Amino acid sequence: MGGIIVKPRSRILHGHDWVYASEILKTFGAPQGGEVVSIKDGKDHLLGVGIYNPRSQITVRRISRHRQDLDADFFNRRIAQALEYRRHTGCRMDLCRLLWSESDGLPGVVADRYGPVVVLQTLTLAMDSHRETIAASLAELTGAACVIERNDAPVRTSEGLEARTSVLIGTNPGPLEIETGGVTFLVDPLGGHKTGLYLDQLASYAEVAPLAKGRTVLDCFSNQGGFALACAKAGASEVTAVESGADSIARLRENARRNALNITARQADVFDFLKRPDKPEYDLVILDPPSFTKARGRATEALRGYRDLHARAARLLSKNGILATFSCSHHIAAHEFESAIAEGLHDARRNMRVLRRIGQPLDHPVVLGLPETEYLKGIVLEAMPGR
């Protein structure tokens, strides 16, 4: 087994599982991309083994603190452990993120379950080369009739991987009807957005929807209408959903029709919509934008975007309004996100207090010491009358 020797003060010496190219002192044994390599410190102590890709900025990702091969037994064991964790934490196993990369000891592997279908992503070179083994294990351990690969994520380019979408096991069932929280969604695992639904926000819909009863609601960056549909179902007096994507707007309208819910769907840029001159007033505003940055170096720009977004949204809030807002940018820490919100509220001359904070659901587990596994941050704020 080839390997690497890490430099002093490398983050893996402090509990992280990644080794960046800049942290490698030297390699030995001529390792090849996609292989498992030994990870050692300068005193020849074994720190574990990891998957190797010299083309990636994250050159090694640790998979074990002990010697380990990527064989069928390894994948069966890790996938079984991931499924057991979700069962004992009460996750809904037919609508669930089954595998979440480093959080389940499988760097770059993401698997989402939609009834009879599992949607698989293999986003690292080593895992991609074993995707058929992973798919077979998932089918066997879950009983899924179909495993689809959605390997069209842009992040694959940093690993030197091409985009690819296909059916690995079974037959493509086409669009599926999925029910959650009393709302039915039409999900297309092979041709829809990402893997089908934002499974990380299903619990958030249930948290925010009860606040909508009798209120006028504005759902921004609505995508397929998750928050809008949940709020309408919960008894909102009026719901407006804003989304810029034509395909998403079409799916949103179809989902509203299937659920017999009255939603005004507007295809528009959210920033422009919030700046409209007639300044309509809403009792509940929901902000769930896509990631504002994919790189830490763009964090300052992203924070300016969050500040501007929240200033515009706050100006449309009613006197006793509620703001539910989310960030899925893992390069933006929770305290940075909340500071940007506070600055935006200051710009809008609004004071708000915290009702609750919302994090990732248990099927998207967070590993202590691996901050990259924690990305979703949500906060619900209530206006302070007279302030």
Secondary structure, DSSP 4 states (H G I P E B T S, - for coil): --EEEEPTT-GGGGT--EEEGGGEEEEES---TT-EEEEE-TT--EEEEEEE-TTSSEEEEEEESS----SHHHHHHHHHHHHHHHHHTT--TTEEEEEEGGGGT-TTEEEEEETTEEEEEE-SHHHHHTHHHHHHHHHHHH--SEEEEEE--GGGGGGT---EEEEEES----SEEEEETTEEEEE-TTTSSTTSS-GGGHHHHHHHGGGGTTSEEEEES-TTTHHHHHHHHTT-SEEEEEE--HHHHHHHHHHHHHTT---EEEES-HHHHHT-TT---EEEEEE-PPPS-SSGGGHHHHHHHHHHHHHHHHTTEEEEEEEEEEE--TTS-HHHHHHHHHHHHHHTT--EEEEEEE---TTS---TT-GGG---EEEEEEE-TT-
